[in-house]
Amino acid sequence: MAKMRAKRLLDVGLSGLALAALSPLLAATSAAIVLESRGRVLFRQERVGKGKTRFEVIKFRTMYHRDPSSIDQRAEAVVSSNADARITRVGRLLRITSIDELPQLVNVLRGDMSLVGPRPVLPAQLEAIPEERMTRFDVPPGLTGLAQVRGRRSLDWLEQLEADAEYVGRQSLGLDLVIIARTVLVLATASGIYGDASRNWRNYIREDKATSGGAEPLRAESA
């Protein structure tokens, strides 16, 4: 219990400070998005958090506006390079620098997320997670995590899940601080932003679920 309180205090303190310090950057980013293309500044999407509870994750919009109801993420090509025509010019810069993820500091303040933990997954991705890796939902999802400092999307989906499970087994305040420090280095090199489509979660959806035909379309921003 004491460890959980300390983690929460770290989350609130650092995320609050970061939002205050980065407010000029957040305002400039919002203006750039509005000036380049129509649509909302922020992108909101349902994700799965601790205990498999649902919440809305917040990001800066990086793609051109489209009607979400017309998009089926399972059928849509994975974003695997910065040259993808669906991404705006501003969006390319936001993805390279990971600035698009900064609004999730608000999710951390709300308690939906932590600074460090497994990345929050889409509801559809539940079907691509083996039962033995469900321990990732024992802790709050994170803005960064062990998988992110080991390669992000350059890792195979199962390798990401393995890192998540390792984090849950080893979690401590000291480990969180190490991961936060290593995240700064990862962001500086802009490594692992895009992954190989053949190593994507879509290739691991359990066949019985993938062919059932009952899945709802997913918004494309998470591609």
C-alpha positions as CSV (number, residue, x, y, z in Angstrom):
1,M,0.0,0.0,0.0
2,A,2.8,2.4,0.9
3,K,4.5,1.6,-2.4
4,M,1.3,2.4,-4.3
5,R,0.9,5.7,-2.5
6,A,4.5,6.7,-3.3
7,K,4.0,5.8,-6.9
8,R,0.8,7.9,-7.1
9,L,2.6,10.9,-5.4
10,L,5.4,10.6,-8.0
11,D,2.8,10.5,-10.8
12,V,0.9,13.5,-9.6
13,G,4.0,15.5,-8.8
14,L,6.0,14.9,-12.0
15,S,3.0,15.1,-14.4
16,G,1.8,18.3,-12.8
17,L,5.2,19.9,-13.1
18,A,5.6,18.7,-16.6
19,L,2.3,20.1,-17.7
20,A,3.2,23.5,-16.2
21,A,6.6,23.6,-17.7
22,L,5.5,22.4,-21.1
23,S,2.4,24.6,-21.4
24,P,4.0,26.9,-24.0
25,L,4.9,23.9,-26.1
26,L,1.4,22.4,-25.7
27,A,-0.2,25.7,-26.8
28,A,2.1,26.0,-29.8
29,T,1.4,22.4,-30.8
30,S,-2.4,23.0,-30.6
31,A,-2.1,26.1,-32.8
32,A,0.0,24.2,-35.4
33,I,-2.5,21.4,-35.7
34,V,-5.4,23.8,-36.1
35,L,-3.6,25.8,-38.8
36,E,-2.7,22.8,-40.9
37,S,-5.8,20.7,-41.1
38,R,-9.4,20.7,-40.0
39,G,-10.5,18.6,-37.1
40,R,-10.1,18.5,-33.4
41,V,-6.7,19.3,-31.8
42,L,-7.0,16.3,-29.4
43,F,-7.7,12.7,-30.4
44,R,-9.6,10.6,-27.8
45,Q,-9.8,6.9,-27.9
46,E,-11.1,4.1,-25.7
47,R,-8.4,2.0,-24.1
48,V,-8.2,-0.7,-21.5
49,G,-6.6,0.1,-18.1
50,K,-6.0,-1.5,-14.7
51,G,-8.4,-4.3,-14.0
52,K,-9.6,-4.1,-17.6
53,T,-11.5,-0.9,-16.9
54,R,-12.1,1.3,-19.9
55,F,-11.1,5.0,-20.2
56,E,-10.4,7.6,-22.9
57,V,-6.7,8.2,-23.7
58,I,-5.8,11.7,-24.9
59,K,-3.3,12.4,-27.7
60,F,-2.6,15.3,-30.1
61,R,-4.2,14.5,-33.5
62,T,-1.5,13.5,-36.0
63,M,-3.7,12.3,-38.9
64,Y,-5.9,14.0,-41.4
65,H,-9.6,14.1,-40.2
66,R,-11.8,11.3,-41.4
67,D,-15.2,10.0,-40.2
68,P,-14.3,7.5,-37.5
69,S,-17.3,5.3,-38.3
70,S,-15.9,4.6,-41.8
71,I,-12.6,3.3,-40.5
72,D,-11.9,-0.4,-39.6
73,Q,-8.5,-0.6,-38.0
74,R,-8.2,-4.3,-38.5
75,A,-8.5,-3.9,-42.3
76,E,-6.4,-0.7,-42.5
77,A,-2.7,-0.7,-43.2
78,V,-0.4,-0.3,-40.2
79,V,1.4,3.0,-40.1
80,S,5.0,1.8,-40.6
81,S,6.8,4.9,-41.8
82,N,6.8,8.6,-41.4
83,A,5.9,8.9,-45.1
84,D,2.4,7.6,-44.6
85,A,-0.1,9.8,-46.5
86,R,-2.6,9.7,-43.6
87,I,-0.3,11.6,-41.3
88,T,-0.2,15.4,-41.5
89,R,3.1,17.3,-41.8
90,V,2.7,18.5,-38.2
91,G,1.7,15.0,-37.2
92,R,5.0,13.6,-38.6
93,L,7.0,15.9,-36.4
94,L,4.8,15.1,-33.4
95,R,5.3,11.4,-33.9
96,I,9.1,11.7,-34.3
97,T,9.4,13.7,-31.1
98,S,6.6,11.8,-29.3
99,I,5.0,15.2,-28.5
100,D,1.7,13.7,-29.6
101,E,1.7,11.6,-26.4
102,L,2.1,14.6,-24.0
103,P,-1.6,15.1,-23.4
104,Q,-1.6,11.8,-21.6
105,L,-0.1,13.6,-18.7
106,V,-3.7,14.6,-18.0
107,N,-4.6,10.9,-17.9
108,V,-1.9,10.5,-15.3
109,L,-3.2,13.3,-13.2
110,R,-6.7,11.9,-13.4
111,G,-5.5,8.5,-12.3
112,D,-6.4,6.6,-15.5
113,M,-2.7,6.1,-16.1
114,S,0.7,6.2,-14.4
115,L,3.9,7.7,-15.6
116,V,5.4,4.1,-15.9
117,G,3.6,0.9,-16.7
118,P,2.4,-1.2,-19.7
119,R,1.1,0.9,-22.5
120,P,-2.8,1.0,-22.5
121,V,-4.2,-1.3,-25.2
122,L,-7.2,-1.0,-27.5
123,P,-10.2,-3.2,-26.6
124,A,-9.6,-5.2,-29.7
125,Q,-6.0,-6.0,-28.6
126,L,-7.4,-8.0,-25.7
127,E,-7.9,-10.8,-28.2
128,A,-4.1,-10.8,-29.0
129,I,-3.0,-11.1,-25.4
130,P,-2.3,-14.7,-24.2
131,E,-3.9,-15.5,-20.8
132,E,-0.5,-15.8,-19.1
133,R,0.2,-12.1,-20.0
134,M,-3.0,-10.7,-18.5
135,T,-1.1,-9.7,-15.4
136,R,-0.3,-6.5,-17.3
137,F,-3.8,-5.4,-16.1
138,D,-2.8,-5.7,-12.5
139,V,-1.2,-2.3,-12.6
140,P,-2.2,1.1,-14.2
141,P,-1.1,1.6,-17.8
142,G,1.9,3.9,-18.3
143,L,2.9,6.8,-20.4
144,T,6.2,4.9,-20.8
145,G,7.3,1.5,-19.7
146,L,9.9,-1.3,-20.0
147,A,8.9,-2.2,-23.5
148,Q,9.2,1.4,-24.6
149,V,12.8,1.7,-23.4
150,R,13.7,-1.6,-25.0
151,G,12.6,-0.7,-28.5
152,R,9.0,0.4,-28.6
153,R,7.3,-0.8,-31.8
154,S,10.5,-2.3,-33.2
155,L,9.8,-5.1,-30.7
156,D,7.5,-8.0,-31.7
157,W,4.1,-7.8,-30.1
158,L,4.9,-10.8,-27.9
159,E,8.2,-9.2,-26.9
160,Q,6.3,-6.2,-25.8
161,L,3.9,-8.3,-23.7
162,E,6.9,-10.1,-22.2
163,A,8.4,-6.8,-21.1
164,D,5.1,-5.7,-19.6
165,A,4.9,-8.9,-17.6
166,E,8.5,-8.5,-16.4
167,Y,7.7,-4.9,-15.3
168,V,4.7,-6.1,-13.2
169,G,6.9,-8.7,-11.5
170,R,9.7,-6.3,-10.8
171,Q,7.8,-3.0,-10.2
172,S,9.3,-0.6,-7.7
173,L,9.8,3.1,-7.4
174,G,13.5,2.7,-8.2
175,L,12.7,0.8,-11.4
176,D,10.2,3.6,-12.4
177,L,12.8,6.2,-12.0
178,V,15.3,4.2,-14.1
179,I,12.7,3.8,-16.9
180,I,11.8,7.5,-16.8
181,A,15.5,8.4,-17.2
182,R,16.0,5.9,-20.0
183,T,12.9,7.2,-21.7
184,V,14.6,10.6,-22.1
185,L,17.4,8.9,-24.0
186,V,14.9,7.0,-26.2
187,L,13.1,10.2,-27.1
188,A,16.3,11.9,-27.9
189,T,17.1,9.3,-30.6
190,A,13.5,8.9,-31.8
191,S,14.0,5.2,-32.1
192,G,11.3,2.5,-32.4
193,I,8.5,4.9,-33.5
194,Y,7.4,2.6,-36.3
195,G,7.4,-1.2,-36.4
196,D,7.3,-4.0,-38.9
197,A,3.7,-4.8,-39.9
198,S,4.5,-8.5,-39.6
199,R,5.3,-8.1,-35.9
200,N,2.1,-6.1,-35.2
201,W,-0.7,-7.2,-32.7
202,R,-3.1,-7.9,-35.6
203,N,-1.1,-11.0,-36.5
204,Y,-1.7,-12.5,-33.0
205,I,-5.5,-12.1,-32.7
206,R,-6.8,-15.5,-31.8
207,E,-8.3,-17.1,-34.9
208,D,-11.7,-18.0,-33.4
209,K,-12.2,-14.3,-32.4
210,A,-10.8,-12.8,-35.6
211,T,-13.1,-14.8,-37.8
212,S,-16.3,-14.3,-35.7
213,G,-17.3,-11.2,-37.6
214,G,-18.5,-9.4,-34.5
215,A,-15.8,-6.9,-34.0
216,E,-16.5,-3.2,-34.1
217,P,-14.5,-0.8,-36.3
218,L,-11.6,1.0,-34.6
219,R,-10.5,4.5,-35.0
220,A,-7.3,4.7,-37.1
221,E,-5.1,7.0,-35.0
222,S,-3.6,4.1,-33.1
223,A,-2.4,2.4,-36.2
